[in-house]
Structures are given as C-alpha cells and as structure tokens.
C-alpha cells in the first residue's frame, strides 16, 4: 500500500474579521492563576473546521474542529451544494465540534459553499477508497525523534497488525519522519493547527480533533488512541478477548508509568528503559473502542452511543507509559531528570521480551535481504 500523506481541507475565520472563539478554560492548572495574554499564544481563536471530509460510506460528509462555543451564535452559517441549501447538524462536545451533512452525493468530488454571512468559503470534498482494517491506532505528535516514531510504528504493526494513522502537528523534521516510518505504511496527516495553551485542559482542542477525525474518516472495527511514549502489551489474543465481550463498546486499559531509569546520554531509546513499578498506575487510562458505537473521543474517555464501558484486567492487557520518551516540549515539564533504580522497581520482562523479538525480526529481515541480493 505504501505511505500516504493527507492534507486536510480546513476553514478558518479571516484574520481581518473581529470574530474569535472565547477562551473556555481561564485558569492555569500549573499556577492556579488566570491565564495571561502570553499564555494564549497557542490558543486556537480562529479555526472553525480542521477538515471537511467524507465518512467511510462516502455519502455522509463530516467536519471536525474545535468547539464553536460563542461562535455558534456569532457566526451562524449555511451550506450550499449546486445552489441548494443543505441541512446539517453541528454539535459541540467538551473539546471538539462535529458537523454532519447527510445527503445522497453522486459525484466522486463535491464542491460545497460555506456561507458565514461575513465571509464565504468554497471547499472540494473528494470520495476515497479506505480499505477495512480490524485494528487501527492513531497518535498526534510534534517534533519527536524520527527513530522513536519508527519504533512506535514497528511495535503496533508487527505485534498487532494495526493500521497506523499519524497526525503530525507541524514537526520541523517532517521529511525525516516520513523517511523513518515509510516501511510501516502509515497515513501521515499534516495536522498543522494550534495545539492549545500547555497548562490548561479544556483549551486543548487540536489532539482531540485528531482523535475524532480518526474515528469518522478511517475504516476499522477497533480503534486505539495513544501517545508515542505509550506501548500496548497484551497477554491474551487481543481480537478473541474483545470479541468475547459483546456487551462492551469501550475497553479501558490500565498502565505502568515507566520511570526514567537509564544510562546518561542523549541517544536513548525504548530498550534502555528496563524497569517498571510493581504496581499499576490506576489513572490516566487509555482505551480500545468500537468505531461505530462511539459519538465522541477524548483523551482518556469517550462517549458511547451503545454498549457498556468495561475495565480490562491487567492480566489480559495494559500499556507502558515511558516517562523518559519525552521531548519536554511543555515549559513546566518535570520529566527531565534521571530516576534512581529503587527497590520498588522490577525488571520489565514482558516489554523487554517483545523488544528482543523486534530486534530478532529485524536481523532475520536483514539476512533475507542479504541472501536475496546475493542470489541476483
């Protein structure tokens, strides 16, 4: 299939117009003080929709963006197709909005006119072939080392055969990343929008928008959302386990918070973190979800339309959250210092066993390539 690069069709308020989104969360959770103007440099005042796109049935058109908040009243809009005014639904969620246009579109490419009264925007929406995958994983990342992303893609493809969707938030080394992950056939999405003030929660729209875009645009049964410092570990057959819970639509996973215990130096990777706590973290859960049964995805939870939410026992599956696989991009980030090897830490046998398997698989592939070249 090969690597694909996708550029969203976004709609923003023109800079010369006075309309802007209200700030939803006015306090910093770091200082507990009101946000100042300098804190709001990364707040998304102007984006209305990150992308306008066809859903997996190539009939329904969706738009995903930050929550409209005050803009719902201040910027009402109409949508036209071939001069005909279309009906639509626009719903604000906690950290995202979702636009739904249900119509029998016959053409493979559809031009829509968005009329916000104070300005207009014409967009072209193209139908796509999106092959079905049983499992898919998505992440939203910025400026992580290409080798970390390559290892993350390798893990989810080789152990879980997942479709990989990478939302890239304007990384400076985008082309290096493309080259590093190309062997794993991901779809890379240029999600170059403002991330939000780092020290607030309810103002962080960019990543949540990516997660809902993932659910609505891509064709899969089970989805998993995580960061590139989070690695799934299953101790049972994943598909068989999920299918054994027909009553559930959301499967919560616990985690081990892996400390920054490693040798000094800048060139470290996944295999350098060999120890984990003996106890699970019991917070900051991630989850699998059934795509068709969810209406909204957030970081640690989702709103389901049907089905139950269940907690997955740690003897079935969990994930490792690696404290040290971090670029410390948040100004207040505390995860910089190395941690001591204390008595409450144990050797992480399950993770290290899988890392060794990855190394062995790479060696086997190199051997095959060598013999193939020698026989030519």
C-alpha positions as CSV (number, residue, x, y, z in Angstrom):
1,X,0.0,0.0,0.0
2,X,2.8,2.4,0.9
3,X,2.9,5.6,3.0
4,X,0.2,8.2,2.4
5,X,0.3,11.9,3.2
6,X,-3.0,13.6,3.7
7,X,-3.6,17.4,3.8
8,X,-6.9,18.5,5.5
9,X,-9.4,20.9,4.0
10,X,-9.7,23.4,6.8
11,X,-11.9,26.5,7.3
12,X,-10.8,29.5,9.5
13,X,-12.1,32.9,10.2
14,X,-10.2,35.5,8.2
15,X,-7.7,37.4,10.3
16,X,-9.2,40.8,9.3
17,X,-12.6,39.9,10.9
18,X,-13.1,40.6,14.6
19,X,-14.8,37.2,15.4
20,X,-12.9,34.8,17.6
21,X,-13.5,31.9,19.9
22,X,-13.9,32.6,23.6
23,X,-11.4,31.1,25.9
24,X,-13.0,28.1,27.5
25,X,-10.7,27.5,30.5
26,X,-9.3,30.7,32.0
27,X,-7.1,29.2,34.8
28,X,-3.7,27.6,34.6
29,X,-3.6,24.2,36.3
30,X,0.1,24.8,37.0
31,X,-0.1,28.1,38.8
32,X,-3.9,28.2,39.6
33,X,-3.8,31.8,38.3
34,X,-5.7,33.4,35.4
35,X,-4.2,32.9,32.0
36,X,-2.3,35.9,30.7
37,X,-2.1,37.1,27.0
38,X,1.3,35.4,26.6
39,X,-0.2,32.1,27.8
40,X,-2.8,32.2,24.9
41,X,-0.3,32.4,22.0
42,X,-1.1,28.8,21.2
43,X,-4.9,29.1,21.7
44,X,-7.0,28.5,18.6
45,X,-9.2,31.5,18.3
46,X,-9.9,31.3,14.5
47,X,-10.1,27.7,13.2
48,X,-13.7,26.6,12.6
49,X,-13.0,23.2,11.0
50,X,-9.8,21.3,10.8
51,X,-11.1,19.2,7.9
52,X,-14.2,18.7,5.8
53,X,-14.3,15.1,4.5
54,X,-16.4,12.1,3.5
55,X,-17.0,9.4,6.1
56,X,-16.3,5.7,5.4
57,X,-19.6,5.2,3.5
58,X,-18.6,8.0,1.0
59,X,-22.1,9.6,1.5
60,X,-22.1,11.4,4.8
61,X,-19.8,14.5,4.9
62,X,-18.2,15.4,8.3
63,X,-16.4,18.4,9.6
64,X,-14.3,18.2,12.7
65,X,-13.0,21.3,14.6
66,X,-12.6,23.0,17.9
67,X,-15.8,23.6,19.9
68,X,-17.6,26.6,18.5
69,X,-18.6,27.9,21.9
70,X,-19.7,31.6,21.4
71,X,-19.2,31.3,17.6
72,X,-22.3,29.2,17.2
73,X,-24.3,32.4,17.8
74,X,-21.9,34.9,16.4
75,X,-21.1,33.0,13.1
76,X,-24.2,31.1,12.0
77,X,-23.8,29.6,8.6
78,X,-25.5,27.9,5.6
79,X,-24.1,25.2,3.4
80,X,-24.9,25.1,-0.3
81,X,-24.4,22.4,-2.9
82,X,-25.1,23.3,-6.6
83,X,-27.1,26.2,-5.3
84,X,-29.2,24.0,-3.0
85,X,-29.2,24.8,0.7
86,X,-28.3,21.6,2.7
87,X,-29.5,20.7,6.2
88,X,-26.8,19.8,8.7
89,X,-26.1,19.1,12.3
90,X,-23.4,20.8,14.4
91,X,-22.7,19.5,17.9
92,X,-20.2,20.9,20.4
93,X,-18.5,18.5,22.7
94,X,-16.2,19.2,25.5
95,X,-13.1,19.8,23.3
96,X,-14.3,19.3,19.8
97,X,-17.2,20.0,17.4
98,X,-18.6,17.6,14.8
99,X,-20.5,18.7,11.7
100,X,-22.7,16.1,9.9
101,X,-24.1,16.5,6.4
102,X,-26.3,13.6,5.3
103,X,-27.1,13.8,1.6
104,X,-27.1,11.4,-1.5
105,X,-24.0,12.8,-3.2
106,X,-23.5,11.1,-6.6
107,X,-20.2,12.7,-7.8
108,X,-16.8,11.5,-6.7
109,X,-15.8,15.1,-5.9
110,X,-18.3,17.5,-4.3
111,X,-17.9,21.3,-4.1
112,X,-19.6,22.9,-1.0
113,X,-20.1,26.6,-0.3
114,X,-20.0,27.6,3.4
115,X,-21.7,31.0,3.8
116,X,-20.9,32.5,7.2
117,X,-22.6,35.8,6.1
118,X,-19.5,37.8,6.9
119,X,-17.4,35.6,4.6
120,X,-17.7,32.6,2.3
121,X,-15.5,29.6,1.8
122,X,-15.7,27.0,-1.0
123,X,-14.3,23.6,-0.4
124,X,-13.9,20.5,-2.5
125,X,-14.6,17.2,-0.8
126,X,-13.4,14.0,-2.5
127,X,-14.5,10.4,-2.1
128,X,-11.8,8.0,-1.2
129,X,-11.2,4.2,-1.1
130,X,-10.4,3.3,2.5
131,X,-9.8,-0.4,2.9
132,X,-11.2,-2.0,6.1
133,X,-8.8,-3.0,8.9
134,X,-9.7,-4.9,12.1
135,X,-7.5,-2.7,14.2
136,X,-6.2,0.9,13.9
137,X,-4.1,3.1,16.1
138,X,-3.7,6.9,16.0
139,X,-1.4,9.4,17.6
140,X,-0.9,13.2,17.4
141,X,2.8,14.1,17.7
142,X,5.2,17.0,17.2
143,X,9.0,17.1,16.9
144,X,9.6,13.6,18.3
145,X,12.8,12.0,17.1
146,X,12.2,10.0,13.9
147,X,13.7,6.9,15.5
148,X,11.1,7.0,18.3
149,X,8.3,7.2,15.8
150,X,9.8,4.4,13.7
151,X,10.0,2.1,16.8
152,X,6.4,3.0,17.8
153,X,5.1,2.2,14.3
154,X,7.0,-1.1,14.2
155,X,5.6,-2.2,17.6
156,X,1.9,-1.6,16.6
157,X,2.3,-3.1,13.1
158,X,4.4,-6.2,13.9
159,X,2.7,-7.2,17.1
160,X,-0.9,-6.1,16.4
161,X,-1.1,-5.6,12.6
162,X,-2.7,-2.2,13.1
163,X,-3.5,0.4,10.5
164,X,-1.3,3.4,11.6
165,X,-2.6,7.0,11.4
166,X,0.0,9.6,12.4
167,X,-1.3,13.2,12.9
168,X,1.8,15.5,12.7
169,X,1.5,18.8,14.4
170,X,3.9,20.9,12.2
171,X,7.1,19.0,13.1
172,X,10.2,20.7,11.9
173,X,11.7,17.4,10.6
174,X,8.6,16.2,8.8
175,X,10.5,14.7,5.9
176,X,12.9,12.8,8.2
177,X,9.9,11.3,9.9
178,X,8.3,10.4,6.6
179,X,11.5,8.5,5.6
180,X,11.8,6.8,9.0
181,X,8.3,5.4,9.2
182,X,7.7,4.7,5.5
183,X,8.3,0.9,5.8
184,X,5.2,0.6,8.1
185,X,2.8,2.1,5.5
186,X,1.2,4.7,7.8
187,X,-1.1,7.5,6.8
188,X,0.5,10.8,7.8
189,X,-1.8,13.8,8.3
190,X,-0.4,17.3,8.3
191,X,-2.4,18.5,11.3
192,X,-0.7,21.9,11.5
193,X,-3.1,23.6,13.9
194,X,-2.5,25.4,17.2
195,X,-2.2,22.9,19.9
196,X,-3.6,25.0,22.8
197,X,-2.1,26.5,26.0
198,X,0.0,23.8,27.5
199,X,-1.0,24.4,31.1
200,X,-4.8,24.1,30.6
201,X,-7.0,21.2,29.9
202,X,-10.3,22.4,28.4
203,X,-8.4,24.6,25.8
204,X,-6.6,21.8,24.2
205,X,-8.6,21.1,21.0
206,X,-6.0,20.0,18.4
207,X,-5.3,16.5,19.6
208,X,-9.0,15.7,20.4
209,X,-10.0,16.9,17.0
210,X,-7.5,14.5,15.5
211,X,-8.9,11.6,17.5
212,X,-12.5,12.3,16.3
213,X,-11.3,12.8,12.8
214,X,-9.6,9.3,13.0
215,X,-12.9,7.7,14.1
216,X,-15.0,9.3,11.4
217,X,-12.7,9.1,8.4
218,X,-10.9,5.7,8.7
219,X,-12.5,2.3,8.2
220,X,-11.8,-0.1,11.1
221,X,-13.5,-2.1,13.8
222,X,-11.4,-1.4,16.9
223,X,-9.6,1.8,17.4
224,X,-6.8,2.6,19.9
225,X,-5.6,6.2,20.8
226,X,-2.3,6.8,22.5
227,X,0.9,8.9,22.5
228,X,4.2,7.8,21.1
229,X,5.6,7.1,24.6
230,X,2.8,4.5,25.2
231,X,3.2,0.9,24.2
232,X,0.4,-1.7,24.4
233,X,1.1,-5.1,25.9
234,X,-1.4,-7.9,25.6
235,X,-1.1,-11.2,27.4
236,X,-4.0,-12.8,25.5
237,X,-5.2,-12.9,21.9
238,X,-6.5,-9.3,21.5
239,X,-9.2,-9.9,18.9
240,X,-10.5,-13.0,20.7
241,X,-10.7,-11.1,24.0
242,X,-12.5,-8.1,22.6
243,X,-15.0,-10.3,20.8
244,X,-15.7,-12.2,24.0
245,X,-17.2,-9.0,25.4
246,X,-20.1,-8.4,23.0
247,X,-21.8,-6.1,25.6
248,X,-18.9,-3.6,25.5
249,X,-18.0,-0.7,23.2
250,X,-15.3,0.8,25.3
251,X,-12.4,-1.1,26.9
252,X,-10.3,0.8,29.5
253,X,-6.7,-0.1,29.9
254,X,-4.6,0.5,33.0
255,X,-0.9,1.3,32.7
256,X,2.6,1.2,34.3
257,X,4.3,4.6,34.5
258,X,7.9,3.6,33.5
259,X,10.5,5.7,35.3
260,X,13.4,7.4,33.6
261,X,15.9,4.8,34.7
262,X,18.7,4.6,32.1
263,X,22.3,5.4,31.4
264,X,23.2,9.0,30.9
265,X,23.4,10.4,27.4
266,X,21.1,11.8,24.6
267,X,20.9,8.7,22.3
268,X,18.4,6.6,24.2
269,X,15.5,4.5,23.0
270,X,12.8,2.1,24.1
271,X,15.1,-0.7,25.1
272,X,17.0,1.5,27.5
273,X,14.1,1.5,30.0
274,X,14.3,-1.9,31.6
275,X,12.4,-1.4,34.9
276,X,8.8,-0.7,35.8
277,X,6.9,-0.2,39.1
278,X,5.4,-3.3,40.7
279,X,2.0,-1.6,40.9
280,X,-0.2,-0.3,38.2
281,X,-0.8,3.5,38.0
282,X,-4.6,3.3,38.3
283,X,-5.2,6.5,36.5
284,X,-4.6,8.1,33.0
285,X,-6.4,5.2,31.4
286,X,-6.4,4.7,27.6
287,X,-9.0,2.6,25.7
288,X,-10.0,0.5,22.8
289,X,-13.3,1.5,21.2
290,X,-15.7,0.0,18.6
291,X,-15.8,2.7,15.9
292,X,-19.5,2.5,15.1
293,X,-20.6,2.7,18.7
294,X,-18.9,5.9,19.8
295,X,-20.0,9.5,19.2
296,X,-17.1,11.4,20.7
297,X,-13.5,10.6,21.6
298,X,-11.5,12.4,24.3
299,X,-8.0,11.6,25.7
300,X,-8.9,9.2,28.5
301,X,-12.6,8.6,27.8
302,X,-15.2,8.5,25.1
303,X,-19.0,9.0,24.8
304,X,-20.7,5.8,23.6
305,X,-23.9,5.6,21.7
306,X,-24.5,1.9,22.6
307,X,-22.7,-0.7,24.6
308,X,-21.0,-0.8,28.0
309,X,-17.7,0.5,29.3
310,X,-15.5,-2.1,30.9
311,X,-12.1,-2.2,32.6
312,X,-9.7,-4.7,31.1
313,X,-7.9,-6.8,33.7
314,X,-4.1,-6.2,33.7
315,X,-3.5,-10.0,33.2
316,X,-5.2,-9.5,29.8
317,X,-3.8,-6.2,28.6
318,X,-2.2,-3.0,29.7
319,X,0.2,-0.3,28.4
320,X,3.5,1.1,29.4
321,X,3.8,4.9,29.6
322,X,7.5,5.7,29.2
323,X,8.3,8.8,31.2
324,X,11.7,9.2,29.5
325,X,10.5,9.1,25.9
326,X,9.6,12.8,26.1
327,X,10.9,15.9,24.3
328,X,9.9,18.1,27.3
329,X,8.0,20.4,25.0
330,X,5.8,21.7,27.8
331,X,7.6,24.6,29.6
332,X,6.6,23.3,33.0
333,X,7.5,19.6,32.3
334,X,9.1,17.8,35.2
335,X,10.1,14.7,33.4
336,X,13.7,15.7,32.6
337,X,15.9,14.2,35.4
338,X,17.0,10.6,35.5
339,X,15.4,8.4,38.2
340,X,17.2,6.2,40.6
341,X,16.8,2.4,40.5
342,X,14.8,1.8,43.7
343,X,13.7,-1.3,45.4
344,X,10.1,-1.0,44.3
345,X,11.1,-1.4,40.6
346,X,11.2,-4.7,38.9
347,X,12.7,-5.9,35.6
348,X,10.1,-5.4,32.9
349,X,10.2,-8.9,31.4
350,X,7.2,-8.6,29.1
351,X,8.3,-5.4,27.4
352,X,11.9,-6.5,27.1
353,X,10.9,-9.8,25.7
354,X,9.0,-8.0,22.9
355,X,11.8,-5.6,22.3
356,X,14.2,-8.6,21.8
357,X,11.7,-10.1,19.4
358,X,11.7,-6.9,17.4
359,X,15.5,-7.0,17.2
360,X,15.4,-10.6,16.1
361,X,12.8,-9.9,13.4
362,X,15.0,-7.1,12.1
363,X,18.0,-9.4,12.0
364,X,16.0,-12.1,10.1
365,X,14.9,-9.5,7.6
366,X,18.4,-8.3,7.0
367,X,19.6,-11.9,6.5
368,X,16.8,-12.4,3.9
369,X,17.7,-9.2,2.1
370,X,21.4,-10.2,2.1
371,X,20.7,-13.7,0.6
372,X,18.2,-12.1,-1.9
373,X,20.9,-9.7,-3.1
374,X,23.5,-12.4,-3.3
375,X,21.3,-14.6,-5.5
376,X,20.6,-11.8,-8.0
